[in-house]
Amino acid sequence: MNDRNGSNAGCALIGIVVLIAIGIVVIAFAPWLLVAVPLIIISVVISLVLLADVTSDDVLVNSEELGGYNAWRIKMLNPLRRAFTKPPLLQVPSVHVTYDERQMVKQASKLTTAIAAALKANPSIGADSARILEQANEVPANMATALWRLCRLRSIKRTVDARLQDGLTNQTDMVALDQQIIAEMQRSLASLEQLPVSLMKMEIQQTDRPVQRLLAELNETNQHLRDIDAAYADLRGAQAKQ
């Protein structure tokens, strides 16, 4: 047993000596490798992480606050994701909203991919395809914005004292706005779900449903989501006056 341990220790000592010798040779003949090799390893690791983010099918980036590092990261990655025909990343709140509410945004983003495929398969739409896809892509982005409004609304609601008359009034208004935001997000998701079917019917049945009608419906959907900002601003303004 002692002989075996001594043999292992000897092998380990020889290995250490060999490594030291290699290090001396590198320093003597190629000192630049001491810097180049770690930089290459770091570059490879960063590239693999970046590639994973660019090619991932997951579009949600959860954050406690809007903006910050995640917003910068999304801004840098989305042009690369477009080159890979991946839907853009969307920043959504990780607090004060539910998993199902975040999933509505994710589902909307997935639907834009289906819409893009349906438009590509129907060349009869022509130049209007780009406009339809642009409007469709706005929907999940506007839904993500609405989700941040919902997050802030629920955060403020926790601070309202419902025992006071003004507090009770504010809380009632907040509950109504909360329900409005959820309803508009559900309505927007339903509108997107119908669009691939409509495009497929136009392709298969050669229906003459006007493209302008599709664009008008998408524009109306986005406008409803943008109106949430106005309602939220009105509520904050009313609170500030009290």
DALINDA-V562734 format. One record per pair of residues at least 12 apart in sequence whose C-alpha atoms are under 7 Angstrom apart, sorted by sequence separation. I is the first residue (numbers start at 1). GAP is how many residues later the second one is. D is the distance in Angstrom with one decimal. If there is no record, write none. Layout:
i = [I;I]
gap = [GAP;GAP]
d = [D;D]
//
This chain:
i = [157;74;116;157;71;153;87;54;112;112;54;55;87;54;59;61;63;65;150;55;59;60;61;62;63;64;59;60;61;62;63;64;55;59;60;61;62;63;64;109;150;60;62;108;188;105;146;105;105;184;184;143;60;59;181;90;92;91;90;97;92;93;96;92;95;93;96;96;118;146;115;119;142;108;111;115;118;122;111;114;118;136;143;146;132;135;139;142;108;135;138;142;104]
gap = [14;15;17;17;20;21;22;23;24;25;26;26;26;27;28;28;28;28;28;29;29;29;29;29;29;29;30;30;30;30;30;30;31;31;31;31;31;31;31;31;31;32;32;32;33;35;35;38;39;40;41;42;46;47;47;51;52;53;54;54;55;55;55;56;56;58;58;59;78;79;80;80;80;81;81;81;81;81;82;82;82;82;82;82;83;83;83;83;84;84;84;84;85]
d = [6.4;6.0;6.4;6.9;6.9;6.9;6.7;6.4;6.2;6.1;6.4;6.8;6.9;5.1;7.0;6.8;6.8;6.8;6.4;7.0;6.5;5.9;5.9;6.0;6.2;5.6;4.4;5.1;4.7;5.1;5.1;5.3;6.9;5.9;6.0;6.1;5.5;5.2;6.0;5.6;6.9;6.5;5.1;5.4;5.7;5.5;6.7;6.1;6.2;6.8;6.4;6.1;6.7;6.6;6.7;6.8;5.9;6.9;6.8;6.0;6.9;6.1;5.1;6.7;6.9;6.7;6.3;6.8;6.1;6.8;6.9;7.0;6.9;5.8;6.6;5.2;6.2;5.6;6.7;6.5;6.5;6.6;6.8;6.8;5.9;6.0;5.8;6.1;6.8;6.7;7.0;7.0;7.0]
//
